Amino acid sequence: MDRRASWLKGVLDLLVLASLTGGESYGYAIARRLDESGFGRIRGGTLYPVLNRLEEAGLVTAEYRAADKGPGRRYYVLTDEGSAVLREQGAAWMEFDASVRSVLEDGGIR
């Protein structure tokens, strides 16, 4: 596993929660949004276990909807508990990020 994949694994749950703050979404749309944000292609084998884990933890709810054409989709919605976890863990991540940046900048990395 390359470093970028390892870093992403450590923050993917948080990114998925954050991607649901704008309202309900489904797996492919979440993956596309993360890709467009610069995280690269997130495969279903990576994303769906995260969504299932978040659902089991009560941080998101899911609802299956049949489609007029093609397969149906599971739509995910952030719960109140998920919003609280996002705020708490998001703040912790921002502190961690600031610490990493500080050390890197002290080392001449810009």
N, C-alpha and C positions, 0 to 999 in steps of 0.2 A: 504494500500500500504506500503510495507516495505521500509526502508531507501534507499537501493540499487536501487530499482525501481524508487523512487523519484529522486535520483541523476541522474539516466540514463535519465529520462524524461527531465531533465534540459539541457542535453548535446547531446541528440540523433540527433537533426538536424545537429549539427556540426560534429558528427561522421559519419553521412551519407554523408555529403559533402566531408569529408576527405576520405571516402572509394571510392569515384569516381575520385580521383586525378590520379589514374593509368589508367583511361580510362572507357569506358562504362561498365555498369553492369546491372543486373536485380535484382528484389527484393530478391529472395531466396539466390542468391550469396552474396548480401550485408548482409543479416541476418546471413548467415553462417560465413562470414568473421568476423563480430562483435562477434559472439559466440566463434570462434576460438581465438579471441583477449582477451577473458576473461569476456565479458559482459553478457554471458548467452544467452539463447534462446530468440530472439526477434520475437514475433508473428506477423503474417500478419496484424492483427487488430491494432497493434501498428505502424508497419513500413509503411504500405501503406498510411495512413493519413499523415505521415511525408513527404513521397515522393510527394504526391499530393500537399501539402502545399508548398514545395520547388519548384515544377513546377509552381504553380500559382504565386509565387513570382518572377519567372524568374531566379531562381538560378540553376535549372536543366531543361533540355529538355527531352522529352520522345518520343520513337518511338515504336509502336507495330510491332512485326514481327511474322508471322506465323511460326510454327515449322513443320518439316517433320513428326515427331511423337509427339503425345500429344498436349496439348494446347500451344498456342503462348505465347510470353513473351513481356513485355514492357521493353525496354532497356533505361536506364537513363544515361545522359551525363552532366557533370558539365559545366555550361556556364562561360563566362568571369566574369560576375557579381557574380556568385556563387564562383568563385575562389577568387575574391576580398573580399567577405563576409567571406569566410573561413580564409583568411589571417588575416583580422581584428579581427574577433571573436575568432580565434584560439590563437592569441597573447593575447587577453583579458583573455581567459581561462587559458593560461599558467601563467599569472600574478596572477590570482585568486588562481590557484593551488599552486603557490609558497608562497602566503600569508597564505593559509590554512596549508601547510606543516610547515612553520615557527612557527606558533602558536602551532601546535601539537607537534613539536619537543621541543619547549620551555616547553611544558607540560609533557615531558618525553616519548612521543610516537615516536617510531622509525619504 
